[in-house]
Amino acid sequence: MRDHPAVPGVRHYPELDSWMVADPDAALAALGYPALSSRTAENGFYLPAEARTEYAELLDTLGRWFVLRDGDEHLSARREVQRLFSPGRIRRLADEIGTLVVRAVEEFAEDPTGDAVTGLANVVSARTLARMLGLRDADPVRLHGWSRSLASFLAASYRQGNARRAQEALREMRQALEYSNDDDGIWGLVAGGWREKLATCSMLLFGGLETTASLMSVSLWYVIGNGLTELVADPDNAGETEAVVERVLALYPPLGHVARTAVADVEVGGCPMPAGSLVLVSLTGKDAFTPPECPARPPGHVTGERRVDHLAFGHAMHYCMGAALARIQAATLLRVFGQRFPAARVVSHRWGTNRTYRGLDQLHLALE
């Protein structure tokens, strides 16, 4: 490892042949550099030639994800989907999300495990995304299974078992979406044939499911640990609840970093990086190669803060189009949960060890 003398948060790891940009200002700038390309998948799927033929459907679908494209190609594909996340459409979904959250909270009251990760956050995120995709009453466990299969392949594509499970997940997802035939969902609204539809739906599933669930579970942990349950339960304190969500996003972003490839010589934070370099841009302000922090209790909360200076949702043309939807889900869950269980307390929790997707693996609550 070598720190750049001018910017300590920009480091080169020779043994990994990659750069890490952890300095917040340098990371913000890097996310807007055209020379740092999102086309990391083209050379990032490590499958032998015969396996590429066997898993051609999987590779074709992932190759259509517009988050792995740049410039006008990215913007034109994004524009079509962006309208499905317009402020008006999200506002119309807010009441439905409230209904989904109330239902999930009542079901959680009967959950013998008391684990708010699997029994609450995962359920709300899955049912909300299922509604967006056009999958009514989809099984949350099944949706998270699809998402994790895709994540496992992207994290270790050289393992052919991961490729097999990811391709099976996509086939199951296509079958379920075609069968649901919901014209108001993304599957019914995206233009093109089934390949384009499956690419868009799987990309949104992969990008939004686990991250939103993590935001909700960590927000619950933060609120209960800081004694803010009464505060967020009051509908008149909507601004304070939103501030809590932003504080959690700043402290514990669900996604640790994004990968970029230098398509030309580029300088980041005063540090020259040659063309062809793999560059990992931190969204946490910390080095992605260090283990995630696993605090036993949340830091104190200061009411009245309204700062939103984090990179949890990215920046520039790749800014997360589902950011508003994730914020609404988290704030709604905090309000409904606080009203239903004002005396809830944390029994135990366990942080995950994944260095890319960060959050809680377990959050056991006593509802009292």
Backbone hydrogen bonds in HBPLUS format (Angstrom, degrees):
<---DONOR---> <-ACCEPTOR-->    atom                        ^
c    i                          cat <-CA-CA->   ^        H-A-AA   ^      H-
h    n   atom  resd res      DA  || num        DHA   H-A  angle D-A-AA Bond
n    s   type  num  typ     dist DA aas  dist angle  dist       angle   num
A0002-ARG N   A0012-HIS O   2.85 MM  10  5.25 144.2  1.98 146.6 157.6     1
A0012-HIS N   A0002-ARG O   3.01 MM  10  5.25 160.5  2.05 142.4 147.7     2
A0004-HIS N   A0010-VAL O   3.06 MM   6  5.89 152.8  2.13 171.6 174.2     3
A0010-VAL N   A0007-VAL O   2.98 MM   3  5.68 161.8  2.02 129.5 130.1     4
A0022-ALA N   A0009-GLY O   2.66 MM  13  4.82 164.6  1.68 166.5 160.8     5
A0023-ASP N   A0009-GLY O   3.24 MM  14  4.25 142.9  2.38 105.1 106.6     6
A0011-ARG N   A0020-MET O   2.89 MM   9  5.20 165.4  1.91 153.5 157.8     7
A0020-MET N   A0011-ARG O   2.81 MM   9  5.20 161.7  1.84 153.3 157.2     8
A0013-TYR N   A0018-SER O   2.88 MM   5  5.53 178.9  1.88 176.0 175.9     9
A0016-LEU N   A0013-TYR O   3.06 MM   3  5.44 142.7  2.20 109.5 120.0    10
A0017-ASP N   A0013-TYR O   2.83 MM   4  5.84 114.0  2.27 143.3 161.9    11
A0018-SER N   A0013-TYR O   3.34 MM   5  5.53 159.1  2.39 134.8 139.9    12
A0017-ASP N   A0014-PRO O   3.13 MM   3  4.71 145.2  2.26  91.5 102.0    13
A0019-TRP N   A0278-LEU O   2.83 MM 259  6.20 159.4  1.87 158.7 165.8    14
A0280-LEU N   A0019-TRP O   2.85 MM 261  6.06 172.3  1.86 150.3 152.4    15
A0021-VAL N   A0280-LEU O   2.88 MM 259  6.18 167.4  1.89 166.3 166.9    16
A0282-SER N   A0021-VAL O   2.92 MM 261  5.93 170.1  1.93 151.5 154.7    17
A0027-ALA N   A0023-ASP O   2.78 MM   4  5.92 155.0  1.84 160.3 168.9    18
A0028-LEU N   A0024-PRO O   2.93 MM   4  6.10 159.1  1.98 146.9 152.1    19
A0029-ALA N   A0025-ASP O   3.10 MM   4  6.33 160.0  2.14 145.7 150.6    20
A0030-ALA N   A0026-ALA O   2.85 MM   4  6.01 158.4  1.90 146.1 152.8    21
A0031-LEU N   A0027-ALA O   3.05 MM   4  6.24 152.9  2.13 152.2 157.0    22
A0032-GLY N   A0029-ALA O   3.01 MM   3  5.48 154.2  2.08 111.4 119.6    23
A0033-TYR N   A0030-ALA O   3.12 MM   3  5.22 166.6  2.14 108.9 113.1    24
A0036-LEU N   A0033-TYR O   3.15 MM   3  5.56 160.6  2.19 111.0 116.9    25
A0263-VAL N   A0035-ALA O   2.86 MM 228  5.45 161.4  1.90 159.8 165.2    26
A0037-SER N   A0261-THR O   2.70 MM 224  5.01 156.4  1.76 152.5 144.9    27
A0261-THR N   A0037-SER O   2.86 MM 224  5.01 154.9  1.92 137.9 146.5    28
A0040-THR N   A0038-SER O   2.68 MM   2  5.44 142.3  1.81 104.3  93.3    29
A0044-GLY N   A0041-ALA O   3.06 MM   3  4.58 152.6  2.13  93.5 102.0    30
A0047-LEU N   A0045-PHE O   3.11 MM   2  5.88 128.0  2.39 105.3  90.9    31
A0051-ALA N   A0048-PRO O   3.01 MM   3  5.31 121.8  2.36 104.7 119.7    32
A0052-ARG N   A0048-PRO O   2.98 MM   4  6.29 146.2  2.10 153.2 164.0    33
A0053-THR N   A0049-ALA O   3.32 MM   4  6.68 143.0  2.47 143.8 152.0    34
A0054-GLU N   A0050-GLU O   3.26 MM   4  6.57 156.9  2.31 139.6 145.5    35
A0055-TYR N   A0051-ALA O   2.86 MM   4  6.05 150.3  1.95 151.0 158.7    36
A0056-ALA N   A0053-THR O   3.40 MM   3  5.05 153.1  2.48 108.1 103.7    37
A0059-LEU N   A0055-TYR O   3.09 MM   4  6.42 168.9  2.10 157.7 160.0    38
A0060-ASP N   A0056-ALA O   2.86 MM   4  5.93 155.6  1.92 147.7 154.8    39
A0061-THR N   A0057-GLU O   3.08 MM   4  6.20 157.7  2.13 142.9 148.4    40
A0062-LEU N   A0058-LEU O   3.06 MM   4  6.34 171.1  2.07 158.7 160.1    41
A0063-GLY N   A0059-LEU O   2.92 MM   4  5.93 148.1  2.02 141.0 150.4    42
A0064-ARG N   A0061-THR O   3.09 MM   3  5.38 152.8  2.17 105.5 113.9    43
A0065-TRP N   A0062-LEU O   3.12 MM   3  5.39 165.0  2.15 110.2 115.0    44
A0068-LEU N   A0065-TRP O   3.14 MM   3  5.71 161.5  2.17 113.3 119.1    45
A0069-ARG N   A0066-PHE O   3.12 MM   3  5.04 145.5  2.24 113.0 109.6    46
A0074-HIS N   A0070-ASP O   3.06 MM   4  4.88 153.3  2.13 116.1 119.4    47
A0074-HIS N   A0071-GLY O   3.11 MM   3  5.40 121.0  2.47 102.9 116.3    48
A0075-LEU N   A0071-GLY O   2.95 MM   4  6.26 167.7  1.96 155.5 159.1    49
A0076-SER N   A0072-ASP O   2.88 MM   4  5.88 166.1  1.90 150.2 153.0    50
A0077-ALA N   A0073-GLU O   3.42 MM   4  6.40 161.1  2.46 135.4 140.3    51
A0078-ARG N   A0074-HIS O   2.83 MM   4  5.94 156.0  1.89 152.9 161.0    52
A0079-ARG N   A0075-LEU O   2.87 MM   4  5.88 152.0  1.95 144.9 151.7    53
A0081-VAL N   A0078-ARG O   3.07 MM   3  5.33 118.4  2.46 102.4 117.0    54
A0082-GLN N   A0078-ARG O   2.73 MM   4  5.82 151.0  1.81 158.1 168.3    55
A0084-LEU N   A0081-VAL O   2.89 MM   3  5.48 146.1  2.01 115.8 125.7    56
A0085-PHE N   A0082-GLN O   2.85 MM   3  5.26 156.9  1.91 112.1 120.0    57
A0086-SER N   A0083-ARG O   3.33 MM   3  4.96 153.7  2.40 104.9 101.9    58
A0090-ILE N   A0086-SER O   2.94 MM   4  6.20 162.5  1.97 160.7 166.2    59
A0091-ARG N   A0087-PRO O   2.89 MM   4  6.07 155.4  1.95 148.0 154.7    60
A0092-ARG N   A0088-GLY O   3.06 MM   4  6.31 152.5  2.14 143.3 150.5    61
A0093-LEU N   A0089-ARG O   3.06 MM   4  6.32 136.3  2.25 138.3 150.2    62
A0093-LEU N   A0090-ILE O   3.09 MM   3  4.99 125.9  2.40  91.7 106.2    63
A0094-ALA N   A0090-ILE O   3.09 MM   4  6.28 121.4  2.45 138.8 153.4    64
A0094-ALA N   A0091-ARG O   3.13 MM   3  5.11 143.8  2.27  96.4 106.9    65
A0097-ILE N   A0093-LEU O   2.83 MM   4  6.11 156.7  1.88 159.0 166.6    66
A0098-GLY N   A0094-ALA O   2.93 MM   4  6.24 151.4  2.02 146.2 154.1    67
A0099-THR N   A0095-ASP O   3.04 MM   4  6.41 151.8  2.12 146.3 153.2    68
A0100-LEU N   A0096-GLU O   2.90 MM   4  6.21 158.6  1.94 151.3 157.3    69
A0101-VAL N   A0097-ILE O   2.86 MM   4  6.08 156.7  1.91 152.0 158.1    70
A0102-VAL N   A0098-GLY O   3.01 MM   4  6.21 165.2  2.03 149.9 153.5    71
A0103-ARG N   A0099-THR O   3.08 MM   4  6.26 165.7  2.10 149.7 153.5    72
A0104-ALA N   A0100-LEU O   2.98 MM   4  6.21 158.7  2.03 145.6 151.8    73
A0105-VAL N   A0101-VAL O   2.84 MM   4  6.04 160.2  1.88 157.9 163.0    74
A0106-GLU N   A0102-VAL O   3.03 MM   4  6.23 159.4  2.07 150.8 155.8    75
A0107-GLU N   A0103-ARG O   3.02 MM   4  6.27 155.1  2.08 147.2 154.3    76
A0108-PHE N   A0104-ALA O   2.86 MM   4  6.06 148.6  1.96 143.8 153.1    77
A0109-ALA N   A0105-VAL O   3.12 MM   4  6.41 135.7  2.33 139.2 149.8    78
A0109-ALA N   A0106-GLU O   3.24 MM   3  5.19 130.7  2.50  92.2 104.7    79
A0110-GLU N   A0107-GLU O   3.00 MM   3  5.48 149.2  2.10 109.0 118.0    80
A0111-ASP N   A0108-PHE O   2.99 MM   3  4.83 163.1  2.02 104.2 109.5    81
A0365-LEU N   A0114-GLY O   2.87 MM 251  5.42 158.3  1.92 149.4 152.9    82
A0119-GLY N   A0115-ASP O   2.88 MM   4  5.66 151.7  1.96 151.4 160.4    83
A0116-ALA N   A0363-LEU O   2.77 MM 247  5.35 164.5  1.79 153.0 147.5    84
A0121-ALA N   A0116-ALA O   2.84 MM   5  6.12 173.2  1.84 165.6 163.2    85
A0122-ASN N   A0117-VAL O   2.89 MM   5  5.94 158.7  1.94 163.3 169.1    86
A0124-VAL N   A0120-LEU O   2.93 MM   4  6.16 168.1  1.94 163.1 164.6    87
A0125-SER N   A0121-ALA O   3.04 MM   4  6.16 171.8  2.05 154.2 156.8    88
A0126-ALA N   A0122-ASN O   3.04 MM   4  6.00 156.6  2.09 138.4 145.3    89
A0127-ARG N   A0123-VAL O   2.96 MM   4  6.09 167.3  1.98 153.2 156.8    90
A0128-THR N   A0124-VAL O   2.99 MM   4  6.04 156.9  2.05 148.0 154.5    91
A0129-LEU N   A0125-SER O   3.05 MM   4  6.15 166.6  2.07 145.9 149.9    92
A0130-ALA N   A0126-ALA O   2.82 MM   4  5.90 152.4  1.90 145.2 154.0    93
A0131-ARG N   A0127-ARG O   3.02 MM   4  6.15 150.8  2.11 137.3 144.3    94
A0132-MET N   A0128-THR O   3.06 MM   4  6.42 151.5  2.15 144.6 152.5    95
A0133-LEU N   A0129-LEU O   2.86 MM   4  6.11 156.3  1.92 152.6 158.6    96
A0134-GLY N   A0130-ALA O   2.93 MM   4  5.96 140.2  2.09 143.1 153.5    97
A0135-LEU N   A0130-ALA O   2.67 MM   5  4.66 155.0  1.73 150.2 148.0    98
A0186-ILE N   A0132-MET O   2.79 MM  54  6.08 153.8  1.86 141.9 150.6    99
A0187-TRP N   A0133-LEU O   3.20 MM  54  5.76 173.1  2.21 136.7 138.9   100
A0142-ARG N   A0139-ASP O   3.04 MM   3  5.29 120.1  2.41 104.2 118.7   101
A0143-LEU N   A0139-ASP O   3.12 MM   4  6.49 159.7  2.17 157.4 163.0   102
A0144-HIS N   A0140-PRO O   2.98 MM   4  6.19 168.1  2.00 155.8 158.7   103
A0145-GLY N   A0141-VAL O   2.94 MM   4  6.06 142.3  2.08 138.2 149.1   104
A0146-TRP N   A0142-ARG O   3.00 MM   4  6.37 151.7  2.08 149.2 155.7   105
A0147-SER N   A0143-LEU O   3.03 MM   4  6.34 166.6  2.05 152.7 155.9   106
A0148-ARG N   A0144-HIS O   2.93 MM   4  6.08 161.4  1.97 147.8 152.5   107
A0149-SER N   A0145-GLY O   3.02 MM   4  6.14 145.6  2.15 142.2 151.2   108
A0150-LEU N   A0146-TRP O   3.12 MM   4  6.46 158.4  2.17 153.0 157.7   109
A0151-ALA N   A0147-SER O   2.96 MM   4  6.22 159.3  2.00 147.7 154.2   110
A0152-SER N   A0148-ARG O   2.88 MM   4  5.97 154.3  1.95 142.3 148.5   111
A0153-PHE N   A0149-SER O   3.18 MM   4  6.42 156.0  2.25 143.2 148.9   112
A0154-LEU N   A0150-LEU O   3.02 MM   4  6.30 165.9  2.05 154.8 158.3   113
A0155-ALA N   A0151-ALA O   2.94 MM   4  6.07 143.7  2.07 143.9 153.8   114
A0156-ALA N   A0152-SER O   2.97 MM   4  6.07 145.3  2.09 143.3 151.8   115
A0159-ARG N   A0156-ALA O   3.25 MM   3  5.99 168.3  2.27 118.2 121.8   116
A0162-ASN N   A0159-ARG O   2.93 MM   3  5.50 132.5  2.16 112.5 124.1   117
A0163-ALA N   A0159-ARG O   3.36 MM   4  6.85 150.0  2.46 142.9 151.3   118
A0164-ARG N   A0160-GLN O   2.94 MM   4  6.21 158.0  1.99 149.1 154.4   119
A0165-ARG N   A0161-GLY O   3.06 MM   4  6.26 165.3  2.08 147.5 150.8   120
A0166-ALA N   A0162-ASN O   2.93 MM   4  6.06 154.8  1.99 146.1 153.5   121
A0167-GLN N   A0163-ALA O   2.96 MM   4  6.12 160.6  2.00 149.7 154.4   122
A0168-GLU N   A0164-ARG O   3.00 MM   4  6.20 157.6  2.05 147.3 153.8   123
A0169-ALA N   A0165-ARG O   2.92 MM   4  6.10 150.8  2.01 141.6 149.7   124
A0170-LEU N   A0166-ALA O   3.05 MM   4  6.34 154.9  2.11 147.2 153.0   125
A0171-ARG N   A0167-GLN O   3.05 MM   4  6.31 154.6  2.11 147.0 153.8   126
A0172-GLU N   A0168-GLU O   2.94 MM   4  6.19 158.5  1.99 150.6 156.3   127
A0173-MET N   A0169-ALA O   2.89 MM   4  6.04 155.1  1.95 146.1 153.7   128
A0174-ARG N   A0170-LEU O   2.90 MM   4  6.10 160.2  1.94 147.6 152.3   129
A0175-GLN N   A0171-ARG O   3.07 MM   4  6.24 165.8  2.09 146.5 150.4   130
A0176-ALA N   A0172-GLU O   2.98 MM   4  6.18 161.7  2.01 149.7 154.5   131
A0177-LEU N   A0173-MET O   2.95 MM   4  6.11 160.9  1.98 152.7 157.8   132
A0178-GLU N   A0174-ARG O   2.91 MM   4  6.05 164.2  1.93 156.2 160.3   133
A0179-TYR N   A0175-GLN O   3.01 MM   4  6.07 151.5  2.09 142.6 150.7   134
A0180-SER N   A0176-ALA O   2.99 MM   4  6.12 147.2  2.10 142.1 150.5   135
A0185-GLY N   A0182-ASP O   3.15 MM   3  5.61 165.7  2.17 115.2 119.7   136
A0188-GLY N   A0185-GLY O   3.04 MM   3  5.44 123.0  2.38 105.7 118.9   137
A0189-LEU N   A0185-GLY O   3.09 MM   4  6.31 132.8  2.32 143.1 156.8   138
A0189-LEU N   A0186-ILE O   3.11 MM   3  4.95 131.3  2.36  93.5 107.1   139
A0190-VAL N   A0186-ILE O   2.92 MM   4  5.80 150.3  2.01 158.6 159.0   140
A0197-LYS N   A0193-GLY O   3.11 MM   4  6.37 164.7  2.13 154.8 159.7   141
A0198-LEU N   A0194-TRP O   2.80 MM   4  5.84 163.1  1.83 147.8 152.3   142
A0199-ALA N   A0195-ARG O   2.99 MM   4  6.11 154.6  2.05 143.1 150.2   143
A0200-THR N   A0196-GLU O   3.06 MM   4  6.28 165.8  2.08 150.0 153.0   144
A0201-CYS N   A0197-LYS O   2.96 MM   4  6.15 172.1  1.97 155.3 157.9   145
A0202-SER N   A0198-LEU O   2.89 MM   4  5.86 163.7  1.92 146.7 151.9   146
A0203-MET N   A0199-ALA O   2.99 MM   4  6.01 152.4  2.07 142.8 150.6   147
A0204-LEU N   A0200-THR O   3.04 MM   4  6.28 159.5  2.09 150.4 155.2   148
A0205-LEU N   A0201-CYS O   2.95 MM   4  6.14 152.1  2.03 144.7 153.0   149
A0206-PHE N   A0202-SER O   2.89 MM   4  6.02 166.2  1.91 148.6 152.0   150
A0207-GLY N   A0203-MET O   2.89 MM   4  6.00 160.0  1.93 146.9 153.0   151
A0208-GLY N   A0204-LEU O   2.92 MM   4  5.68 144.4  2.05 140.7 147.9   152
A0209-LEU N   A0205-LEU O   3.18 MM   4  5.50 156.3  2.24 140.9 143.4   153
A0212-THR N   A0208-GLY O   3.31 MM   4  5.86 153.0  2.39 123.2 130.4   154
A0213-ALA N   A0209-LEU O   3.13 MM   4  6.31 162.3  2.16 149.2 154.6   155
A0214-SER N   A0210-GLU O   2.93 MM   4  6.10 153.6  2.00 145.6 152.8   156
A0215-LEU N   A0211-THR O   2.98 MM   4  6.28 157.2  2.04 146.1 152.0   157
A0216-MET N   A0212-THR O   3.04 MM   4  6.31 159.0  2.08 151.4 156.1   158
A0217-SER N   A0213-ALA O   3.05 MM   4  6.27 168.2  2.06 154.0 156.6   159
A0218-VAL N   A0214-SER O   2.99 MM   4  6.03 168.7  2.01 155.0 158.6   160
A0219-SER N   A0215-LEU O   2.98 MM   4  5.96 147.9  2.09 138.3 147.7   161
A0220-LEU N   A0216-MET O   3.03 MM   4  6.29 152.9  2.11 146.4 152.7   162
A0221-TRP N   A0217-SER O   3.08 MM   4  6.36 162.9  2.11 147.2 151.5   163
A0222-TYR N   A0218-VAL O   2.87 MM   4  6.05 156.6  1.92 148.0 154.5   164
A0223-VAL N   A0219-SER O   2.90 MM   4  6.05 162.0  1.93 150.2 154.7   165
A0224-ILE N   A0220-LEU O   2.94 MM   4  6.08 176.6  1.94 159.0 160.1   166
A0225-GLY N   A0221-TRP O   2.94 MM   4  5.86 157.6  1.99 141.5 148.9   167
A0226-ASN N   A0222-TYR O   3.07 MM   4  6.10 135.0  2.28 137.9 148.0   168
A0228-LEU N   A0223-VAL O   2.89 MM   5  4.93 173.7  1.90 151.8 150.6   169
A0227-GLY N   A0224-ILE O   3.19 MM   3  5.14 163.0  2.22 103.0 107.9   170
A0232-VAL N   A0228-LEU O   3.04 MM   4  6.34 164.9  2.07 167.6 168.5   171
A0233-ALA N   A0229-THR O   3.09 MM   4  6.11 135.4  2.30 140.7 152.6   172
A0237-ASN N   A0234-ASP O   2.88 MM   3  5.46 162.9  1.90 120.5 126.4   173
A0240-GLU N   A0237-ASN O   3.00 MM   3  5.31 119.9  2.38 105.3 119.9   174
A0241-THR N   A0237-ASN O   3.00 MM   4  6.34 157.1  2.05 156.8 164.1   175
A0242-GLU N   A0238-ALA O   2.95 MM   4  6.20 159.3  1.99 150.4 155.5   176
A0243-ALA N   A0239-GLY O   3.00 MM   4  6.22 145.2  2.13 137.7 147.5   177
A0244-VAL N   A0240-GLU O   2.95 MM   4  6.27 145.2  2.07 144.7 153.6   178
A0245-VAL N   A0241-THR O   3.11 MM   4  6.50 158.2  2.16 150.1 154.9   179
A0246-GLU N   A0242-GLU O   3.05 MM   4  6.37 156.9  2.10 146.7 152.7   180
A0247-ARG N   A0243-ALA O   2.94 MM   4  6.15 150.6  2.03 144.7 152.9   181
A0248-VAL N   A0244-VAL O   2.97 MM   4  6.29 156.6  2.02 153.1 158.9   182
A0249-LEU N   A0245-VAL O   2.94 MM   4  6.22 157.7  1.99 148.9 155.3   183
A0250-ALA N   A0246-GLU O   2.94 MM   4  6.15 150.7  2.03 144.4 152.0   184
A0251-LEU N   A0247-ARG O   2.96 MM   4  6.19 154.0  2.03 147.0 154.0   185
A0252-TYR N   A0248-VAL O   2.72 MM   4  5.60 168.3  1.73 156.4 160.5   186
A0358-ARG N   A0254-PRO O   2.77 MM 104  4.88 157.9  1.82 136.7 142.5   187
A0256-GLY N   A0356-THR O   2.57 MM 100  4.69 166.7  1.59 153.3 155.8   188
A0283-LEU N   A0256-GLY O   2.87 MM  27  5.47 177.5  1.87 138.5 139.3   189
A0258-VAL N   A0281-VAL O   2.99 MM  23  5.38 153.9  2.06 143.2 149.2   190
A0281-VAL N   A0258-VAL O   2.84 MM  23  5.38 163.6  1.86 169.9 168.2   191
A0260-ARG N   A0279-VAL O   2.75 MM  19  5.05 145.0  1.87 149.4 160.6   192
A0279-VAL N   A0260-ARG O   2.79 MM  19  5.05 178.8  1.79 153.8 153.6   193
A0262-ALA N   A0277-SER O   2.91 MM  15  5.21 165.9  1.93 152.6 157.4   194
A0276-GLY N   A0262-ALA O   2.63 MM  14  5.13 173.5  1.63 147.1 149.4   195
A0266-VAL N   A0273-MET O   2.91 MM   7  5.29 168.4  1.92 157.6 161.0   196
A0273-MET N   A0266-VAL O   2.64 MM   7  5.29 162.1  1.67 171.0 177.7   197
A0268-VAL N   A0271-CYS O   2.90 MM   3  5.13 158.0  1.95 144.4 140.1   198
A0271-CYS N   A0268-VAL O   2.93 MM   3  5.13 156.6  1.98 107.7 115.5   199
A0277-SER N   A0274-PRO O   3.21 MM   3  5.96 147.3  2.32 142.7 144.3   200
A0290-THR N   A0287-ASP O   3.18 MM   3  5.69 166.7  2.20 115.4 118.7   201
A0314-GLY N   A0311-LEU O   2.89 MM   3  4.94 165.8  1.92 113.6 116.6   202
A0320-CYS N   A0313-PHE O   2.89 MM   7  5.18 165.4  1.91 154.0 158.8   203
A0319-TYR N   A0316-ALA O   3.03 MM   3  5.54 157.6  2.08 125.4 124.7   204
A0323-ALA N   A0320-CYS O   3.34 MM   3  5.53 158.6  2.38 112.8 112.2   205
A0326-ALA N   A0322-GLY O   2.98 MM   4  6.25 159.3  2.02 158.0 163.7   206
A0327-ARG N   A0323-ALA O   3.01 MM   4  6.25 160.3  2.05 152.6 157.8   207
A0328-ILE N   A0324-ALA O   3.03 MM   4  6.24 158.7  2.08 147.7 153.0   208
A0329-GLN N   A0325-LEU O   3.08 MM   4  6.31 163.1  2.10 150.4 154.6   209
A0330-ALA N   A0326-ALA O   3.06 MM   4  6.28 167.0  2.08 152.1 155.2   210
A0331-ALA N   A0327-ARG O   2.95 MM   4  6.10 173.3  1.96 156.1 158.2   211
A0332-THR N   A0328-ILE O   2.88 MM   4  5.88 160.5  1.92 149.6 155.7   212
A0333-LEU N   A0329-GLN O   2.95 MM   4  6.07 160.2  1.99 148.0 153.6   213
A0334-LEU N   A0330-ALA O   3.04 MM   4  6.29 161.4  2.07 150.9 155.7   214
A0335-ARG N   A0331-ALA O   3.09 MM   4  6.31 160.2  2.13 147.1 151.9   215
A0336-VAL N   A0332-THR O   2.95 MM   4  6.13 178.6  1.95 160.4 160.7   216
A0337-PHE N   A0333-LEU O   2.85 MM   4  5.76 163.2  1.88 149.7 155.5   217
A0338-GLY N   A0334-LEU O   2.96 MM   4  5.88 157.3  2.01 139.0 146.0   218
A0339-GLN N   A0335-ARG O   3.05 MM   4  6.27 151.9  2.13 147.2 154.3   219
A0340-ARG N   A0336-VAL O   3.01 MM   4  6.19 154.0  2.08 148.3 155.5   220
A0341-PHE N   A0337-PHE O   2.75 MM   4  5.76 162.3  1.79 159.3 163.5   221
A0344-ALA N   A0341-PHE O   3.25 MM   3  5.48 165.3  2.27 118.2 117.2   222
A0345-ARG N   A0366-ALA O   2.96 MM  21  5.38 152.7  2.03 146.8 155.7   223
A0366-ALA N   A0345-ARG O   2.90 MM  21  5.38 165.4  1.92 158.6 163.6   224
A0347-VAL N   A0364-HIS O   2.80 MM  17  5.43 162.0  1.83 148.5 152.5   225
A0348-SER N   A0364-HIS O   3.37 MM  16  5.25 158.9  2.42 130.7 134.3   226
A0364-HIS N   A0348-SER O   2.83 MM  16  5.25 144.7  1.95 151.6 162.2   227
A0350-ARG N   A0362-GLN O   3.03 MM  12  5.08 158.7  2.07 134.5 133.6   228
A0361-ASP N   A0350-ARG O   2.74 MM  11  5.59 154.5  1.80 151.8 160.9   229
A0362-GLN N   A0350-ARG O   3.25 MM  12  5.08 158.8  2.30 138.8 139.9   230
A0352-GLY N   A0359-GLY O   2.87 MM   7  5.82 178.2  1.87 158.8 158.2   231
